[in-house]
Amino acid sequence: MTVQREERWLVATRSAHVAYEVERGWFRLSLAPERLVTGAQAVAGLTVAEIAADWNALLWEDDANVAVVWKLIGAQAKPLGLDPLEAVIRCEQSEWPTTAAEWAVWSR
């Protein structure tokens, strides 16, 4: 799992979710667009998106390994003030623009 910086964008490599730096140190995160987040929070959110994309349907299996993954998700969702389930649901929904091109149009 990797989050890369591309100018004003933070991009998840395995997920379509992104974060856009609105002003120095403050980002608009595609899975929580209603608020501004710090860089650390943006990276945490994109990490959740990466985990959710990697595990996909397996997240809903009843297995000890999956329980560990949910704990990892919870640790990353906590800085955003989200519980793990809400964070994953936000990652899976597609109401908000989630690509750099969509965000460029949406944020005008």
N, C-alpha and C positions, 0 to 999 in steps of 0.2 A: 504494500500500500504506500502510495506516494502522493504528496501534495506538492505541486510545483508553482512557482511564482512566474507569471508572464506579464510583465509591466504592472498594471494596476489590478491584475486578476490573480486569484489563487485558484488553481484548477486541480481537481481530483483526477487521477489517471484512470481509475476503473469505474468512475461514476460520472454522470453528466452534470452533477452539482458543481457550482462555482461560488466564489466570493469576490466581490468587487470593492476595491478600496475607494470609498467615497471621499474621505479626507485622511490625511496621514494617520495611520494606526487604527482607523475605524472602517469596518467593512459591512457590506450588505450581503448576507448569506442566503443563497437560493432556497435553502430549506427552512429558513426563518426570516423571510424578507420584511416582516413587520417591525424589525428593530435593527439598530446598529450594534455590531459586536466588535470586540477587540480582535487582533490578529490571532491570539491564542485560542479564542473561542471559535473563530472561523476555521482554524486548522482542526479543532476538535469536531466541529460539525461535519467537515469534509471527511474526517476519519470515520465518523459514523456512516456517512454515505458510502464510503469505500467498503466497510465491513458489510453493510446491508446488501450492496451489489454483489460482493463475493459470495455471501452465504445464501442470498435470494430465498428460494422456497425452503431451503434447509433450516432457516430460522424458526420455522413453525413445527419442526420435528420435536418429539419428546426424547431427548438424549442428553447424557451428561456433558458431552462436548458442546452441545448447543447452549446449555445452561452457562457454561464458561463464556461463550461468545456474548450472551446477553449481559453478563457482568462487565465485559469489556465495553460493550455499547453503553451501558449505564455510566461507566466511569468517564466516557467521552461526552455523553449527553449532559452530565451534571453541570459543567461550566456554563452551559446554555440555559440552565434552569428547566430542562426537559426531562421527563422520565424516559426510560429506554423505549417503551412501546410508542410513545408519541414521536420520538425522534425517528424511529424506523418508518412509521406511517408517513411522516413528513418527507422522508427520503423517497418513498414509493409513490407519493402522489405527484401529479404532473400539472397542477393548476398554475404554478408559477414558472416563469422562464427558467430553464436550467442549463442553457448553453450560452456561451459568450455572445453569440450573434443575437439570440433572443433577448438577452439582458440589455444589449446595446439599444435595441428598438424599444424595449419596455421602460427603460430608465430615462428616456428623453423627456 
